[in-house]
Amino acid sequence: MYNLKTSAKIVMDSLIDGLRVTTFEVSFPRFILPELNTHRVFSRNSASSRARSIKRTFAEVMESPFYPHPFTKNQKGMSGQFVDDELQEEAQQYWLQARDSAVLSALDLLVGQAKRKELIGDKVEDYESVIQAYSMHEDSPSIHKQHLNRLLEPFMYHTAIITASMWDNFFKLRIADDAQPEIHELAILMKEAFDASKPVERDWHLPYMDYDEVSMWDIKRSAASCASVSYKSPSEINDAAVERIFTSMFEEFHMSPFEHQALSPNKLDELLEIMDWKLADKPENLDLHGNLSKGIVQLRKVMEHLEK
């Protein structure tokens, strides 16, 4: 294993009418997110640099930053040989110096360079003193976190929820010897978990929920939990937030968190009854599987075809 914080766990693994649907919660270096996003059969929600608090972002990149481990040697082509221990230590120091510089620049965007130097000088390890002293006032740049946090992304780990029913191409491409080492590692961990997991035969796939009979609350909480990963762990969401998050997503048409919930076509009428919804057309005239295998109903596609 290259990076200790890279991880993959299966949240729910279902067999719906013989078709497998799997939801992962994964952690990986932030800079490989674009590579994951090229896989269009994936439904995903992930941590947002716009939504994460400044305090939390600074703490993570200072206390447990990402750095390549090991680095690779420069050569022609898209990959290189791993460096030896001595060069690894040297490269790691340079990388963390860049982290320190980025943190100081981000603090300058928050309070101004003069104020930052007055408070901590260049002692980046004392960053908390700047955050504690920060207040929005005319003399402070007070740049919003949606910009400020971007400076720190190369040093972040990233959490994402991924649901899919077609995995072969991802595993083939990302476990290849010439894949980026960081996504290669993630794909191996995901494949190991995937192969070790035994999907459960069920009619409903509702990540983060444990249920016998499905209720409106189960559906809402599953979607709200998947959405909450943008700023906190799904396990941290409280009951009071579920209705607010679900209603906000539904009314503002933030639809991606509804891609993780799936069901058998035989349960479509039950879903419509539970949610008090009506389709705008007959189900046989609609594409309801989305980016999942045909023969599975995806909640998002149902919502997109509701009667207005």
Protein Blocks (a to p, Z undefined) as FASTA:
>chain_A
ZZlkbccddfbdcdeehiacddddddddfklmmmmmmmmkbccddddfklpcfklmmmmm
mmmccdddddddddedjbdcdddfklmmmmmmmmmmmmmmmmmmmmmmmnopklmmmmno
malklmmmmmmmpccdfklnoiafklmmmmmmmmpccddddddfbfklmmmmmmpmkbcf
klmmmmmmmmmmmmmpccdddfbdcehiacfbdcfklmmmmmmmmmmmmmpcfklpcfkl
mmmmmmmmmmnopaklmmmpccdfklmmmmmmmnopacfbdfklpcfklmacehiacfkl
mmmmgcZZ
